[in-house]
Amino acid sequence: MTTGVILRILACIALFATGALVNGWRMSAKVAKCETTQAQGVATRAKAARADEIQTAQLESKHAKDTIYNADKLASLKTGIAVDVRSELERAHRLQLSADSRAATYRAQAEADATARSALADKASALDRQLAEGVGVVAELGGALKQRDAEVAALCDQVNIERRLNGDASDQACIGQ
């Protein structure tokens, strides 16, 4: 082989190698472009997911605050109701003590007067006891009614809180409670 042929073969090999190298660069550029596009897509989806997480966290925070407020309001109402009930029960107890004192007076009068008055005194004493018991029953029932009203109002508020959490603030369970 001559030097000219060898040089031509070497030139062909060099040209082939250069073409392969350029094609490798082109392929690397295409791969890099695909990876960049894919990374941008992942970043966009991550950003959207983060925005959704932030919105959900805000809704959950508001829901928790509303629930705590509602529970505190109910506890406060129950405390007030308990004070009212205790006051009425103390009044009923005082009435009972007074009724017992009057009953003794009625019996003394009845013994002094006659058998007919004794029966009347027993009836008056029974009426006093029934009055005192009735006041106590009314106090307990009034307290139970107030507590029930407070619980119903709290439950309505909780239903509204739950509906707002679900994004349905226009459909309120109890308006003006």
Salt bridges, closest charged atoms under 4 A:
GLU53 OE1 - ARG50 NH1 3.47
ASP66 OD2 - LYS62 NZ 3.09
ASP66 OD2 - ARG164 NH2 3.30
ASP84 OD2 - LYS146 NZ 3.21
GLU88 OE1 - ARG91 NH1 3.69
ASP113 OD2 - ARG117 NH1 2.12
ASP128 OD2 - ARG102 NE 3.14
ASP149 OD1 - ARG148 NH2 2.21
GLU151 OE2 - LYS78 NZ 3.70
ASP157 OD2 - LYS73 NZ 2.74
GLU162 OE2 - HIS63 NE2 2.79
ASP171 OD1 - ARG163 NH1 3.64
